[in-house]
Amino acid sequence: MTKAKSPERLEKKLARVAREQGVDQERLRRWVSFLALCGALDRAIQARVFAAYYLKGGVAMELRFAERARATKDLDLGMEGTRASRLQSLSEALSVGFDQFTFRIKAQTRDMEQADTIRVLVAIQYNTRSWQTIEVDLGPANVDRVDLIAPRVRGLVELGIPVTSPVRCLGLAEQVAQKLHACTGPAAAGRARDVLDILLIDALGQLNYVETAAAARRVFEARATHGFPPAFDMPPEWGPELESLALELGFTLSTAGESEGRFREVIRLLERASPTDVGSRTLP
Protein backbone atom coordinates (compact mmCIF):
# COMPACT_ATOMS: atom_id res chain seq x y z
CA MET A 1 0.00 0.00 0.00
CA THR A 2 1.30 3.44 -0.94
CA LYS A 3 1.90 5.61 2.10
CA ALA A 4 -0.30 8.72 2.18
CA LYS A 5 1.59 11.91 1.42
CA SER A 6 1.96 14.28 4.33
CA PRO A 7 0.48 17.76 3.90
CA GLU A 8 3.95 19.26 4.25
CA ARG A 9 5.18 17.08 1.40
CA LEU A 10 2.32 18.16 -0.83
CA GLU A 11 2.97 21.84 -0.04
CA LYS A 12 6.62 21.45 -0.99
CA LYS A 13 5.71 19.54 -4.13
CA LEU A 14 3.21 22.24 -5.07
CA ALA A 15 5.94 24.87 -4.91
CA ARG A 16 8.40 22.75 -6.91
CA VAL A 17 5.92 21.74 -9.61
CA ALA A 18 4.67 25.30 -9.99
CA ARG A 19 8.26 26.49 -10.43
CA GLU A 20 9.18 23.73 -12.89
CA GLN A 21 5.99 24.12 -14.95
CA GLY A 22 6.09 27.93 -14.91
CA VAL A 23 2.63 28.14 -13.33
CA ASP A 24 1.60 30.54 -10.59
CA GLN A 25 1.65 28.52 -7.36
CA GLU A 26 -1.67 29.77 -6.03
CA ARG A 27 -3.34 29.27 -9.38
CA LEU A 28 -2.15 25.65 -9.37
CA ARG A 29 -3.46 25.28 -5.81
CA ARG A 30 -6.90 26.50 -6.92
CA TRP A 31 -6.93 24.04 -9.84
CA VAL A 32 -6.27 21.24 -7.37
CA SER A 33 -9.08 22.50 -5.12
CA PHE A 34 -11.56 22.87 -7.98
CA LEU A 35 -10.89 19.38 -9.34
CA ALA A 36 -10.92 17.76 -5.90
CA LEU A 37 -14.36 19.27 -5.31
CA CYS A 38 -15.49 18.00 -8.73
CA GLY A 39 -14.26 14.56 -7.71
CA ALA A 40 -16.51 14.66 -4.67
CA LEU A 41 -19.45 15.80 -6.81
CA ASP A 42 -18.89 12.98 -9.31
CA ARG A 43 -18.88 10.45 -6.46
CA ALA A 44 -22.15 11.95 -5.23
CA ILE A 45 -23.75 11.51 -8.66
CA GLN A 46 -22.69 7.85 -8.66
CA ALA A 47 -24.24 7.51 -5.20
CA ARG A 48 -27.43 9.21 -6.50
CA VAL A 49 -27.20 12.08 -4.04
CA PHE A 50 -28.28 14.33 -6.92
CA ALA A 51 -28.69 13.92 -10.66
CA ALA A 52 -26.15 16.26 -12.23
CA TYR A 53 -24.11 19.44 -12.06
CA TYR A 54 -21.94 21.44 -14.38
CA LEU A 55 -19.17 24.02 -14.09
CA LYS A 56 -19.67 27.45 -15.56
CA GLY A 57 -18.04 30.86 -15.35
CA GLY A 58 -14.30 31.44 -15.22
CA VAL A 59 -13.35 28.01 -13.90
CA ALA A 60 -14.94 26.29 -16.92
CA MET A 61 -12.89 28.60 -19.15
CA GLU A 62 -9.67 27.78 -17.26
CA LEU A 63 -10.15 24.03 -17.43
CA ARG A 64 -10.85 24.27 -21.18
CA PHE A 65 -8.11 26.73 -22.13
CA ALA A 66 -5.64 26.65 -19.19
CA GLU A 67 -3.44 29.76 -18.99
CA ARG A 68 -4.92 31.20 -22.16
CA ALA A 69 -7.92 32.09 -19.99
CA ARG A 70 -7.94 34.63 -17.18
CA ALA A 71 -7.47 33.33 -13.64
CA THR A 72 -10.51 32.99 -11.41
CA LYS A 73 -10.78 32.51 -7.66
CA ASP A 74 -14.32 31.16 -7.33
CA LEU A 75 -16.18 28.09 -8.54
CA ASP A 76 -19.52 28.51 -10.31
CA LEU A 77 -21.81 25.47 -10.32
CA GLY A 78 -25.11 24.81 -12.02
CA MET A 79 -27.31 22.43 -10.00
CA GLU A 80 -30.97 21.44 -10.04
CA GLY A 81 -33.47 22.43 -7.38
CA THR A 82 -34.09 25.41 -5.14
CA ARG A 83 -31.26 27.33 -3.51
CA ALA A 84 -31.89 25.48 -0.25
CA SER A 85 -31.92 22.05 -1.90
CA ARG A 86 -28.75 22.84 -3.85
CA LEU A 87 -26.99 23.73 -0.62
CA GLN A 88 -28.21 20.50 0.98
CA SER A 89 -27.04 18.46 -2.03
CA LEU A 90 -23.62 20.10 -1.95
CA SER A 91 -23.30 19.44 1.78
CA GLU A 92 -24.16 15.76 1.32
CA ALA A 93 -21.79 15.44 -1.64
CA LEU A 94 -18.85 16.99 0.16
CA SER A 95 -19.36 14.99 3.35
CA VAL A 96 -17.78 11.89 1.78
CA GLY A 97 -14.64 13.73 0.60
CA PHE A 98 -12.36 12.81 -2.28
CA ASP A 99 -9.06 10.93 -1.95
CA GLN A 100 -7.22 12.63 0.96
CA PHE A 101 -9.31 15.79 0.62
CA THR A 102 -12.12 16.69 3.02
CA PHE A 103 -14.51 19.62 2.79
CA ARG A 104 -16.51 21.77 5.19
CA ILE A 105 -19.10 24.37 4.21
CA LYS A 106 -18.73 27.39 6.47
CA ALA A 107 -21.76 28.77 8.25
CA GLN A 108 -21.97 32.12 6.47
CA THR A 109 -23.87 32.09 3.16
CA ARG A 110 -25.08 34.79 0.80
CA ASP A 111 -28.37 34.61 -1.07
CA MET A 112 -28.29 36.34 -4.45
CA GLU A 113 -32.01 36.25 -5.15
CA GLN A 114 -31.94 38.07 -8.48
CA ALA A 115 -29.53 35.48 -9.90
CA ASP A 116 -31.25 32.59 -8.05
CA THR A 117 -27.83 31.75 -6.59
CA ILE A 118 -26.45 31.02 -3.14
CA ARG A 119 -22.77 31.70 -2.35
CA VAL A 120 -20.89 29.61 0.19
CA LEU A 121 -17.33 29.26 1.44
CA VAL A 122 -15.85 25.76 1.37
CA ALA A 123 -12.85 25.00 3.59
CA ILE A 124 -10.66 22.25 2.14
CA GLN A 125 -8.22 20.05 4.02
CA TYR A 126 -5.66 17.62 2.66
CA ASN A 127 -4.83 14.74 4.96
CA THR A 128 -6.36 16.61 7.95
CA ARG A 129 -4.37 19.82 7.39
CA SER A 130 -5.69 23.09 5.97
CA TRP A 131 -5.27 23.39 2.20
CA GLN A 132 -7.47 26.27 1.00
CA THR A 133 -10.85 27.97 1.32
CA ILE A 134 -12.73 28.65 -1.93
CA GLU A 135 -15.89 30.53 -2.80
CA VAL A 136 -18.61 28.44 -4.48
CA ASP A 137 -21.67 29.89 -6.23
CA LEU A 138 -24.60 27.47 -6.54
CA GLY A 139 -26.74 28.60 -9.46
CA PRO A 140 -29.67 26.91 -11.22
CA ALA A 141 -29.14 24.21 -13.84
CA ASN A 142 -31.33 25.29 -16.74
CA VAL A 143 -29.57 23.97 -19.86
CA ASP A 144 -29.45 20.61 -21.62
CA ARG A 145 -26.02 20.87 -23.26
CA VAL A 146 -23.09 19.85 -21.07
CA ASP A 147 -19.60 19.21 -22.44
CA LEU A 148 -17.28 16.61 -20.91
CA ILE A 149 -13.86 18.28 -20.84
CA ALA A 150 -10.45 16.82 -20.07
CA PRO A 151 -8.73 19.54 -17.99
CA ARG A 152 -5.90 21.15 -19.96
CA VAL A 153 -4.19 22.77 -16.99
CA ARG A 154 -0.56 21.91 -16.27
CA GLY A 155 1.08 20.46 -13.20
CA LEU A 156 -1.64 18.17 -11.88
CA VAL A 157 -0.07 14.89 -12.98
CA GLU A 158 3.31 15.99 -11.61
CA LEU A 159 1.74 16.53 -8.18
CA GLY A 160 0.93 12.82 -8.02
CA ILE A 161 -2.64 13.23 -6.81
CA PRO A 162 -5.85 11.95 -8.44
CA VAL A 163 -7.17 14.17 -11.24
CA THR A 164 -10.88 14.31 -11.98
CA SER A 165 -11.34 13.86 -15.74
CA PRO A 166 -13.45 14.54 -17.63
CA VAL A 167 -15.23 17.38 -15.88
CA ARG A 168 -18.76 18.51 -16.66
CA CYS A 169 -18.80 22.03 -18.15
CA LEU A 170 -21.60 24.18 -19.46
CA GLY A 171 -21.74 23.87 -23.24
CA LEU A 172 -19.52 26.50 -24.82
CA ALA A 173 -22.22 27.98 -27.08
CA GLU A 174 -24.52 28.36 -24.09
CA GLN A 175 -21.75 29.92 -22.01
CA VAL A 176 -21.00 32.50 -24.70
CA ALA A 177 -24.71 33.26 -25.06
CA GLN A 178 -25.07 33.86 -21.32
CA LYS A 179 -21.97 36.05 -21.24
CA LEU A 180 -23.21 38.05 -24.23
CA HIS A 181 -26.53 38.65 -22.50
CA ALA A 182 -24.84 39.63 -19.23
CA CYS A 183 -22.38 42.15 -20.65
CA THR A 184 -24.87 43.92 -22.92
CA GLY A 185 -27.88 44.12 -20.62
CA PRO A 186 -29.19 46.47 -17.94
CA ALA A 187 -27.06 44.76 -15.26
CA ALA A 188 -23.85 44.89 -17.29
CA ALA A 189 -21.88 46.98 -14.77
CA GLY A 190 -18.62 45.22 -13.93
CA ARG A 191 -18.95 42.64 -16.74
CA ALA A 192 -15.96 43.73 -18.86
CA ARG A 193 -14.36 40.34 -18.41
CA ASP A 194 -17.23 38.68 -20.26
CA VAL A 195 -16.22 40.66 -23.34
CA LEU A 196 -12.65 39.38 -23.06
CA ASP A 197 -13.83 35.79 -22.54
CA ILE A 198 -15.95 35.90 -25.69
CA LEU A 199 -13.12 37.43 -27.71
CA LEU A 200 -10.73 34.75 -26.43
CA ILE A 201 -13.07 31.95 -27.52
CA ASP A 202 -13.38 33.66 -30.91
CA ALA A 203 -9.60 34.12 -31.25
CA LEU A 204 -8.97 30.45 -30.44
CA GLY A 205 -11.33 29.39 -33.22
CA GLN A 206 -13.72 27.80 -30.74
CA LEU A 207 -16.74 30.02 -31.33
CA ASN A 208 -19.33 28.11 -33.34
CA TYR A 209 -21.42 30.99 -34.64
CA VAL A 210 -24.47 28.94 -35.63
CA GLU A 211 -24.78 27.09 -32.32
CA THR A 212 -24.02 30.24 -30.34
CA ALA A 213 -26.54 32.35 -32.25
CA ALA A 214 -29.25 29.76 -31.57
CA ALA A 215 -28.31 29.65 -27.89
CA ALA A 216 -28.23 33.45 -27.70
CA ARG A 217 -31.72 33.77 -29.15
CA ARG A 218 -33.00 31.31 -26.54
CA VAL A 219 -31.24 33.09 -23.66
CA PHE A 220 -32.32 36.58 -24.73
CA GLU A 221 -35.93 35.46 -25.23
CA ALA A 222 -36.07 33.63 -21.89
CA ARG A 223 -34.56 36.48 -19.86
CA ALA A 224 -36.47 39.19 -21.73
CA THR A 225 -34.40 42.16 -20.56
CA HIS A 226 -33.22 43.33 -23.99
CA GLY A 227 -33.33 42.12 -27.55
CA PHE A 228 -31.02 40.08 -29.76
CA PRO A 229 -28.83 41.19 -31.40
CA PRO A 230 -27.87 43.56 -28.60
CA ALA A 231 -26.56 47.07 -29.12
CA PHE A 232 -23.10 47.54 -27.65
CA ASP A 233 -21.28 50.69 -26.65
CA MET A 234 -18.41 49.86 -24.36
CA PRO A 235 -18.40 51.85 -21.11
CA PRO A 236 -15.23 53.97 -20.89
CA GLU A 237 -14.34 52.49 -17.50
CA TRP A 238 -14.00 49.03 -19.05
CA GLY A 239 -11.07 50.10 -21.22
CA PRO A 240 -8.28 49.96 -18.62
CA GLU A 241 -9.45 46.57 -17.30
CA LEU A 242 -9.62 45.05 -20.78
CA GLU A 243 -6.20 46.41 -21.74
CA SER A 244 -4.66 45.16 -18.49
CA LEU A 245 -6.10 41.67 -18.97
CA ALA A 246 -5.08 41.61 -22.63
CA LEU A 247 -1.51 42.46 -21.67
CA GLU A 248 -1.49 39.83 -18.92
CA LEU A 249 -2.77 37.11 -21.28
CA GLY A 250 -0.70 38.15 -24.31
CA PHE A 251 -3.90 38.83 -26.23
CA THR A 252 -3.60 40.08 -29.81
CA LEU A 253 -6.27 42.78 -29.31
CA SER A 254 -4.20 44.99 -27.07
CA THR A 255 -6.25 48.20 -27.03
CA ALA A 256 -9.77 48.85 -25.80
CA GLY A 257 -10.72 50.20 -29.23
CA GLU A 258 -9.59 47.00 -30.97
CA SER A 259 -11.54 44.89 -28.47
CA GLU A 260 -14.69 46.96 -28.90
CA GLY A 261 -14.47 46.80 -32.69
CA ARG A 262 -14.01 43.04 -32.78
CA PHE A 263 -16.76 42.50 -30.23
CA ARG A 264 -19.20 44.43 -32.37
CA GLU A 265 -18.13 42.33 -35.35
CA VAL A 266 -18.76 39.12 -33.36
CA ILE A 267 -22.29 40.36 -32.58
CA ARG A 268 -22.82 41.14 -36.28
CA LEU A 269 -21.65 37.65 -37.28
CA LEU A 270 -23.92 36.05 -34.72
CA GLU A 271 -26.86 38.02 -36.12
CA ARG A 272 -26.04 36.73 -39.61
CA ALA A 273 -25.56 33.11 -38.53
CA SER A 274 -28.07 30.75 -40.10
CA PRO A 275 -29.08 27.20 -39.10
CA THR A 276 -28.20 26.12 -42.65
CA ASP A 277 -24.53 26.77 -41.79
CA VAL A 278 -24.45 24.02 -39.13
CA GLY A 279 -20.90 23.23 -38.03
CA SER A 280 -19.49 26.58 -39.11
CA ARG A 281 -17.07 28.14 -36.67
CA THR A 282 -16.39 31.22 -38.75
CA LEU A 283 -18.40 33.26 -41.20
CA PRO A 284 -17.23 35.50 -44.03
C-alpha positions as CSV (number, residue, x, y, z in Angstrom):
1,M,0.0,0.0,0.0
2,T,1.3,3.4,-0.9
3,K,1.9,5.6,2.1
4,A,-0.3,8.7,2.2
5,K,1.6,11.9,1.4
6,S,2.0,14.3,4.3
7,P,0.5,17.8,3.9
8,E,3.9,19.3,4.3
9,R,5.2,17.1,1.4
10,L,2.3,18.2,-0.8
11,E,3.0,21.8,0.0
12,K,6.6,21.4,-1.0
13,K,5.7,19.5,-4.1
14,L,3.2,22.2,-5.1
15,A,5.9,24.9,-4.9
16,R,8.4,22.7,-6.9
17,V,5.9,21.7,-9.6
18,A,4.7,25.3,-10.0
19,R,8.3,26.5,-10.4
20,E,9.2,23.7,-12.9
21,Q,6.0,24.1,-14.9
22,G,6.1,27.9,-14.9
23,V,2.6,28.1,-13.3
24,D,1.6,30.5,-10.6
25,Q,1.7,28.5,-7.4
26,E,-1.7,29.8,-6.0
27,R,-3.3,29.3,-9.4
28,L,-2.1,25.6,-9.4
29,R,-3.5,25.3,-5.8
30,R,-6.9,26.5,-6.9
31,W,-6.9,24.0,-9.8
32,V,-6.3,21.2,-7.4
33,S,-9.1,22.5,-5.1
34,F,-11.6,22.9,-8.0
35,L,-10.9,19.4,-9.3
36,A,-10.9,17.8,-5.9
37,L,-14.4,19.3,-5.3
38,C,-15.5,18.0,-8.7
39,G,-14.3,14.6,-7.7
40,A,-16.5,14.7,-4.7
41,L,-19.5,15.8,-6.8
42,D,-18.9,13.0,-9.3
43,R,-18.9,10.5,-6.5
44,A,-22.1,12.0,-5.2
45,I,-23.7,11.5,-8.7
46,Q,-22.7,7.9,-8.7
47,A,-24.2,7.5,-5.2
48,R,-27.4,9.2,-6.5
49,V,-27.2,12.1,-4.0
50,F,-28.3,14.3,-6.9
51,A,-28.7,13.9,-10.7
52,A,-26.1,16.3,-12.2
53,Y,-24.1,19.4,-12.1
54,Y,-21.9,21.4,-14.4
55,L,-19.2,24.0,-14.1
56,K,-19.7,27.5,-15.6
57,G,-18.0,30.9,-15.3
58,G,-14.3,31.4,-15.2
59,V,-13.4,28.0,-13.9
60,A,-14.9,26.3,-16.9
61,M,-12.9,28.6,-19.1
62,E,-9.7,27.8,-17.3
63,L,-10.2,24.0,-17.4
64,R,-10.8,24.3,-21.2
65,F,-8.1,26.7,-22.1
66,A,-5.6,26.6,-19.2
67,E,-3.4,29.8,-19.0
68,R,-4.9,31.2,-22.2
69,A,-7.9,32.1,-20.0
70,R,-7.9,34.6,-17.2
71,A,-7.5,33.3,-13.6
72,T,-10.5,33.0,-11.4
73,K,-10.8,32.5,-7.7
74,D,-14.3,31.2,-7.3
75,L,-16.2,28.1,-8.5
76,D,-19.5,28.5,-10.3
77,L,-21.8,25.5,-10.3
78,G,-25.1,24.8,-12.0
79,M,-27.3,22.4,-10.0
80,E,-31.0,21.4,-10.0
81,G,-33.5,22.4,-7.4
82,T,-34.1,25.4,-5.1
83,R,-31.3,27.3,-3.5
84,A,-31.9,25.5,-0.3
85,S,-31.9,22.1,-1.9
86,R,-28.7,22.8,-3.9
87,L,-27.0,23.7,-0.6
88,Q,-28.2,20.5,1.0
89,S,-27.0,18.5,-2.0
90,L,-23.6,20.1,-2.0
91,S,-23.3,19.4,1.8
92,E,-24.2,15.8,1.3
93,A,-21.8,15.4,-1.6
94,L,-18.8,17.0,0.2
95,S,-19.4,15.0,3.3
96,V,-17.8,11.9,1.8
97,G,-14.6,13.7,0.6
98,F,-12.4,12.8,-2.3
99,D,-9.1,10.9,-2.0
100,Q,-7.2,12.6,1.0
101,F,-9.3,15.8,0.6
102,T,-12.1,16.7,3.0
103,F,-14.5,19.6,2.8
104,R,-16.5,21.8,5.2
105,I,-19.1,24.4,4.2
106,K,-18.7,27.4,6.5
107,A,-21.8,28.8,8.2
108,Q,-22.0,32.1,6.5
109,T,-23.9,32.1,3.2
110,R,-25.1,34.8,0.8
111,D,-28.4,34.6,-1.1
112,M,-28.3,36.3,-4.4
113,E,-32.0,36.2,-5.2
114,Q,-31.9,38.1,-8.5
115,A,-29.5,35.5,-9.9
116,D,-31.2,32.6,-8.1
117,T,-27.8,31.7,-6.6
118,I,-26.4,31.0,-3.1
119,R,-22.8,31.7,-2.3
120,V,-20.9,29.6,0.2
121,L,-17.3,29.3,1.4
122,V,-15.8,25.8,1.4
123,A,-12.9,25.0,3.6
124,I,-10.7,22.2,2.1
125,Q,-8.2,20.1,4.0
126,Y,-5.7,17.6,2.7
127,N,-4.8,14.7,5.0
128,T,-6.4,16.6,7.9
129,R,-4.4,19.8,7.4
130,S,-5.7,23.1,6.0
131,W,-5.3,23.4,2.2
132,Q,-7.5,26.3,1.0
133,T,-10.9,28.0,1.3
134,I,-12.7,28.6,-1.9
135,E,-15.9,30.5,-2.8
136,V,-18.6,28.4,-4.5
137,D,-21.7,29.9,-6.2
138,L,-24.6,27.5,-6.5
139,G,-26.7,28.6,-9.5
140,P,-29.7,26.9,-11.2
141,A,-29.1,24.2,-13.8
142,N,-31.3,25.3,-16.7
143,V,-29.6,24.0,-19.9
144,D,-29.4,20.6,-21.6
145,R,-26.0,20.9,-23.3
146,V,-23.1,19.8,-21.1
147,D,-19.6,19.2,-22.4
148,L,-17.3,16.6,-20.9
149,I,-13.9,18.3,-20.8
150,A,-10.4,16.8,-20.1
151,P,-8.7,19.5,-18.0
152,R,-5.9,21.2,-20.0
153,V,-4.2,22.8,-17.0
154,R,-0.6,21.9,-16.3
155,G,1.1,20.5,-13.2
156,L,-1.6,18.2,-11.9
157,V,-0.1,14.9,-13.0
158,E,3.3,16.0,-11.6
159,L,1.7,16.5,-8.2
160,G,0.9,12.8,-8.0
161,I,-2.6,13.2,-6.8
162,P,-5.9,11.9,-8.4
163,V,-7.2,14.2,-11.2
164,T,-10.9,14.3,-12.0
165,S,-11.3,13.9,-15.7
166,P,-13.4,14.5,-17.6
167,V,-15.2,17.4,-15.9
168,R,-18.8,18.5,-16.7
169,C,-18.8,22.0,-18.1
170,L,-21.6,24.2,-19.5
171,G,-21.7,23.9,-23.2
172,L,-19.5,26.5,-24.8
173,A,-22.2,28.0,-27.1
174,E,-24.5,28.4,-24.1
175,Q,-21.8,29.9,-22.0
176,V,-21.0,32.5,-24.7
177,A,-24.7,33.3,-25.1
178,Q,-25.1,33.9,-21.3
179,K,-22.0,36.1,-21.2
180,L,-23.2,38.1,-24.2
181,H,-26.5,38.7,-22.5
182,A,-24.8,39.6,-19.2
183,C,-22.4,42.2,-20.6
184,T,-24.9,43.9,-22.9
185,G,-27.9,44.1,-20.6
186,P,-29.2,46.5,-17.9
187,A,-27.1,44.8,-15.3
188,A,-23.8,44.9,-17.3
189,A,-21.9,47.0,-14.8
190,G,-18.6,45.2,-13.9
191,R,-19.0,42.6,-16.7
192,A,-16.0,43.7,-18.9
193,R,-14.4,40.3,-18.4
194,D,-17.2,38.7,-20.3
195,V,-16.2,40.7,-23.3
196,L,-12.7,39.4,-23.1
197,D,-13.8,35.8,-22.5
198,I,-16.0,35.9,-25.7
199,L,-13.1,37.4,-27.7
200,L,-10.7,34.8,-26.4
201,I,-13.1,32.0,-27.5
202,D,-13.4,33.7,-30.9
203,A,-9.6,34.1,-31.2
204,L,-9.0,30.4,-30.4
205,G,-11.3,29.4,-33.2
206,Q,-13.7,27.8,-30.7
207,L,-16.7,30.0,-31.3
208,N,-19.3,28.1,-33.3
209,Y,-21.4,31.0,-34.6
210,V,-24.5,28.9,-35.6
211,E,-24.8,27.1,-32.3
212,T,-24.0,30.2,-30.3
213,A,-26.5,32.3,-32.3
214,A,-29.3,29.8,-31.6
215,A,-28.3,29.7,-27.9
216,A,-28.2,33.4,-27.7
217,R,-31.7,33.8,-29.2
218,R,-33.0,31.3,-26.5
219,V,-31.2,33.1,-23.7
220,F,-32.3,36.6,-24.7
221,E,-35.9,35.5,-25.2
222,A,-36.1,33.6,-21.9
223,R,-34.6,36.5,-19.9
224,A,-36.5,39.2,-21.7
225,T,-34.4,42.2,-20.6
226,H,-33.2,43.3,-24.0
227,G,-33.3,42.1,-27.5
228,F,-31.0,40.1,-29.8
229,P,-28.8,41.2,-31.4
230,P,-27.9,43.6,-28.6
231,A,-26.6,47.1,-29.1
232,F,-23.1,47.5,-27.7
233,D,-21.3,50.7,-26.6
234,M,-18.4,49.9,-24.4
235,P,-18.4,51.9,-21.1
236,P,-15.2,54.0,-20.9
237,E,-14.3,52.5,-17.5
238,W,-14.0,49.0,-19.1
239,G,-11.1,50.1,-21.2
240,P,-8.3,50.0,-18.6
241,E,-9.4,46.6,-17.3
242,L,-9.6,45.0,-20.8
243,E,-6.2,46.4,-21.7
244,S,-4.7,45.2,-18.5
245,L,-6.1,41.7,-19.0
246,A,-5.1,41.6,-22.6
247,L,-1.5,42.5,-21.7
248,E,-1.5,39.8,-18.9
249,L,-2.8,37.1,-21.3
250,G,-0.7,38.2,-24.3
251,F,-3.9,38.8,-26.2
252,T,-3.6,40.1,-29.8
253,L,-6.3,42.8,-29.3
254,S,-4.2,45.0,-27.1
255,T,-6.3,48.2,-27.0
256,A,-9.8,48.8,-25.8
257,G,-10.7,50.2,-29.2
258,E,-9.6,47.0,-31.0
259,S,-11.5,44.9,-28.5
260,E,-14.7,47.0,-28.9
261,G,-14.5,46.8,-32.7
262,R,-14.0,43.0,-32.8
263,F,-16.8,42.5,-30.2
264,R,-19.2,44.4,-32.4
265,E,-18.1,42.3,-35.3
266,V,-18.8,39.1,-33.4
267,I,-22.3,40.4,-32.6
268,R,-22.8,41.1,-36.3
269,L,-21.6,37.7,-37.3
270,L,-23.9,36.0,-34.7
271,E,-26.9,38.0,-36.1
272,R,-26.0,36.7,-39.6
273,A,-25.6,33.1,-38.5
274,S,-28.1,30.7,-40.1
275,P,-29.1,27.2,-39.1
276,T,-28.2,26.1,-42.7
277,D,-24.5,26.8,-41.8
278,V,-24.5,24.0,-39.1
279,G,-20.9,23.2,-38.0
280,S,-19.5,26.6,-39.1
281,R,-17.1,28.1,-36.7
282,T,-16.4,31.2,-38.8
283,L,-18.4,33.3,-41.2
284,P,-17.2,35.5,-44.0
